[in-house]
């Protein structure tokens, strides 16, 4: 009796039993963007805002009958930066791909590709914000506007474009640039003291750290030298849970405290967005009340006119990262372990 059997069906005609989940290896977390306060909408490509320091006066005393002959006043300066237009490469689902029922895609390939494109924009955004790139004005034919990244805002040296005034750049003590393996609590205390001196009070910061830097700091509470100077590594073990614990997230020093938040491949990327040797070894200690993300155009989805090949679209945003005042913040910037 003639008939068709499973072995006679082409593989492409059979839906594989893999369910409705696509297993993605990459992390897409964006902790800095999530914690950033949102500011007012910028009105033009160049944004400016005032900053001020109080004059540090002495207390020599005043003679009876003294008249004031000169008067002082508080001075203000301004910080400046350009906004940035950030756009994905766009998405497309071909005419036939959008008709095919695909494992892991519940609705349509069009919806899947559009959703993935939105995640890509968020990831691009986080990388740009946590970068060391300087701000720049648009110049034809190939230089677009660019917003200043975190590391450029808090660097101790003057920037190339629209530099932060000298009085508002963090002191050299706020930066650690030597090998990661030599970064110890004493170095962190030095950085926090320099940041607290600028603020004239203890600091409370969030440290966005590459994973190697985070690991280095987690070992601080587990190391001790014996009488001969040989280093002993101590660990915390729970016999009941049979668990080895070597993680420290909260740190407190005399000059301030901070919470360490690991970032995986967003920090200190190259101008192209590629990870660098600095990415896993560096970190930025930020006062989140001094930062704002200002959108001239919030992240949005756009659908392009079809060109017969299939539906297509893209996502984009126009923004500027604003550092209200770089003082009272610090950073580690290194690309070597030893």
C-alpha positions in Angstrom: 0.0 0.0 0.0 1.6 3.3 -1.0 2.2 6.1 1.5 4.5 8.8 2.8 6.7 8.2 5.8 8.6 10.6 8.0 11.9 9.6 6.5 10.6 10.7 3.1 9.9 14.3 4.3 12.6 16.8 3.6 14.1 18.3 6.8 13.2 21.8 5.7 9.6 20.9 5.8 9.6 19.7 9.4 9.4 22.1 12.3 12.1 21.2 14.8 11.0 20.6 18.4 13.1 23.4 20.0 10.2 25.4 21.5 9.8 29.2 21.3 13.1 30.2 22.9 16.3 31.4 21.2 19.2 31.0 23.5 21.5 34.1 23.3 24.9 34.0 24.9 25.7 37.8 25.0 24.7 39.9 28.0 22.7 43.0 27.1 22.6 44.7 30.5 23.0 48.5 30.6 23.4 49.5 34.3 24.7 53.0 33.7 21.9 54.0 31.3 19.4 52.5 33.7 20.6 54.5 36.7 21.2 57.8 34.9 18.7 60.6 35.8 16.9 62.2 32.8 17.4 65.9 32.2 15.7 68.6 30.3 15.5 68.4 26.5 18.4 70.2 24.8 17.3 72.9 22.3 20.4 73.0 20.1 23.6 71.0 19.2 25.8 72.8 21.8 24.7 72.7 25.4 26.1 74.8 28.2 25.5 74.9 32.0 27.1 76.9 34.8 29.4 75.6 37.5 30.8 77.4 40.6 33.3 77.0 43.4 33.3 79.0 46.7 36.5 81.0 47.3 38.6 79.5 50.1 39.2 82.4 52.5 41.3 82.7 55.6 40.5 84.2 59.0 43.1 86.8 59.9 40.7 88.9 61.9 39.5 92.5 61.4 40.7 95.6 63.1 38.2 97.9 64.8 37.1 100.7 62.6 38.3 98.9 59.4 36.5 99.9 56.2 36.2 97.6 53.2 38.2 99.0 50.3 37.8 96.1 47.8 34.8 93.8 47.3 34.9 90.2 46.0 32.2 88.3 44.2 31.5 84.6 43.4 32.6 83.6 40.0 30.9 81.1 37.7 32.3 79.2 34.7 30.5 76.9 32.2 30.8 73.4 31.0 29.9 72.7 27.4 29.3 69.7 25.1 27.7 68.7 21.8 24.8 66.3 21.4 25.0 63.2 19.3 22.8 61.3 16.8 23.1 57.6 17.3 21.4 55.2 14.8 21.5 51.4 14.2 22.3 49.8 10.9 18.7 49.0 10.6 16.8 45.7 10.3 15.0 43.9 7.5 13.1 40.7 7.1 12.8 39.4 3.5 9.4 38.8 2.0 9.7 35.0 2.3 11.5 35.1 5.7 8.5 37.0 7.1 6.2 34.3 5.9 8.2 31.3 7.3 7.3 29.9 10.6 10.6 29.8 12.5 11.4 28.1 15.8 11.9 30.6 18.6 9.9 33.3 16.8 6.3 33.5 18.2 4.8 36.3 16.1 6.7 37.2 12.9 10.3 37.6 11.8 9.6 41.2 11.3 8.7 41.7 15.0 11.7 39.7 16.0 14.2 41.6 13.9 12.7 45.0 15.1 12.9 44.0 18.7 16.5 42.8 18.3 17.4 46.1 16.7 16.1 48.0 19.7 18.3 46.0 22.0 21.3 46.8 19.8 20.6 50.5 20.1 20.5 50.3 23.9 23.8 48.4 23.9 25.4 51.0 21.5 24.2 53.7 23.8 25.7 52.2 26.9 29.1 51.8 25.2 29.1 55.4 24.0 28.2 56.8 27.5 30.9 54.8 29.3 33.6 55.6 26.7 36.6 57.9 26.8 35.8 59.7 23.6 35.8 63.5 23.5 32.9 65.7 22.3 33.1 67.0 18.7 31.1 69.3 16.4 29.8 68.2 13.1 32.1 68.9 10.1 31.4 67.8 6.6 31.8 65.4 4.9 32.5 62.7 7.5 32.7 64.0 11.1 29.4 63.8 12.9 28.4 65.4 16.2 29.6 63.4 19.3 28.7 63.5 22.9 31.5 63.4 25.5 31.8 60.0 27.3 32.2 59.5 31.1 36.0 59.0 31.0 36.5 62.2 29.0 34.3 64.2 31.4 36.2 63.2 34.5 39.8 63.0 33.1 42.4 65.0 35.0 43.9 66.6 31.9 42.3 69.2 29.6 40.1 67.8 26.8 40.9 68.8 23.2 37.4 70.2 22.4 35.5 72.5 24.7 37.8 71.6 27.7 36.5 71.5 31.2 37.9 74.6 33.0 41.0 73.8 35.1 39.3 74.6 38.4 36.7 71.9 37.7 38.9 69.0 36.5 39.5 66.3 39.1 43.0 66.4 40.7 45.7 64.0 39.6 45.2 62.1 42.8 41.7 61.1 41.6 43.2 58.8 38.9 45.0 55.5 39.1 46.8 54.5 35.8 49.4 51.9 36.9 49.1 48.2 36.6 45.9 46.6 37.9 47.8 44.0 40.0 49.2 46.9 42.1 45.9 48.5 42.8 45.4 48.2 46.5 43.2 49.7 49.2 45.8 52.4 49.9 45.5 53.5 46.2 41.7 53.6 46.6 42.0 55.6 49.8 44.2 58.1 48.0 41.6 58.5 45.2 38.7 58.9 47.6 40.6 61.5 49.7 41.3 63.5 46.6 37.7 63.4 45.6 36.5 64.3 49.1 38.9 67.2 49.2 37.4 68.7 46.1 33.9 68.2 47.5 34.9 69.2 51.0 33.1 66.2 52.5 32.9 62.4 52.2 31.8 61.0 48.9 29.2 58.4 48.1 29.8 56.9 44.7 28.8 54.1 42.3 31.8 52.4 40.7 31.3 51.0 37.2 34.0 48.4 36.9 35.4 46.0 34.4 35.3 42.5 35.6 39.1 42.1 36.2 39.1 45.3 38.3 36.0 44.1 40.2 37.8 40.9 41.0 40.9 42.7 42.1 38.9 44.7 44.7 37.1 41.6 45.9 40.4 40.1 47.0 41.3 43.1 49.3 39.5 41.6 52.3 41.0 38.2 51.7 44.7 39.0 51.8 47.0 39.3 54.7 50.8 39.1 55.1 52.4 36.9 57.8 55.4 37.9 59.9 57.8 37.1 57.1 56.0 39.3 54.6 54.6 36.3 52.7 51.0 37.0 51.5 48.3 34.7 52.8 45.0 34.5 50.8 42.0 34.1 53.1 38.6 32.9 51.8 35.1 32.7 53.3 33.6 29.3 53.3 30.2 28.2 54.5 30.4 24.6 55.6 26.6 24.4 55.8 26.0 25.7 52.3 29.2 24.2 50.9 29.9 27.5 49.2 33.0 29.5 48.5 32.5 33.2 48.7 34.9 35.7 47.2 32.7 38.6 46.3 32.7 42.1 47.8 30.3 44.7 46.4 30.2 47.5 49.1 33.3 49.4 50.2 33.7 52.0 53.0 36.7 54.2 53.7 37.3 57.2 55.9 36.9 59.5 52.9 33.8 57.9 51.4 32.0 54.8 50.3 31.0 53.2 47.1 29.1 50.3 45.5 30.9 48.4 42.8 28.8 47.5 39.7 30.5 45.2 37.2 30.2 45.9 33.5 31.1 43.3 31.0 32.0 44.8 27.6 30.7 48.4 27.6 33.4 50.3 29.5 36.3 52.1 27.8 35.6 50.7 24.3 37.3 52.0 21.2 35.8 54.7 19.1 34.3 52.0 16.9 32.6 50.3 20.0 35.1 47.4 20.1 36.3 46.2 23.5 39.9 47.3 24.4 42.5 46.2 26.9 41.1 48.9 29.2 37.6 47.5 29.1 37.9 44.8 31.8 40.6 46.5 33.9 39.3 50.0 34.3 36.5 51.7 36.4 34.7 55.0 37.0 33.6 56.1 40.4 30.7 58.5 39.8 28.4 60.7 41.9 25.1 59.9 40.1 23.5 63.2 41.3 26.1 65.0 39.0 25.0 63.3 35.8 22.1 63.6 33.4 21.1 62.0 30.2 19.3 64.6 28.0 17.3 63.5 25.0 16.6 65.8 22.1 14.9 62.8 20.6 14.2 59.8 22.8 15.0 56.3 21.4 12.4 55.6 18.8 11.5 53.0 16.1 11.0 53.8 12.5 9.6 51.8 9.6 11.0 52.5 6.2 9.0 52.4 3.0 9.2 48.9 1.4 11.3 48.3 -1.6 9.7 44.9 -2.5 12.5 43.0 -0.7 10.6 42.9 2.5 9.7 45.1 5.6 12.6 47.1 7.1 13.3 49.8 9.7 15.7 51.2 12.2 16.1 52.8 15.7 17.8 56.0 16.6 18.2 58.7 19.3 19.7 62.1 19.7 21.2 62.8 23.2 23.9 64.4 25.2 25.6 63.1 28.4 25.8 66.0 30.9 28.2 66.0 33.8 27.0 68.8 36.0 30.3 69.0 37.8 33.2 66.5 37.5 34.7 67.3 40.9 34.3 64.7 43.6 34.7 61.7 41.2 37.6 59.4 40.4 38.7 56.6 38.1 41.0 53.7 37.3 42.3 53.6 33.8 44.8 50.8 32.9 45.3 48.2 30.2 47.9 46.0 32.0 47.7 43.4 34.8 51.3 43.8 36.0 
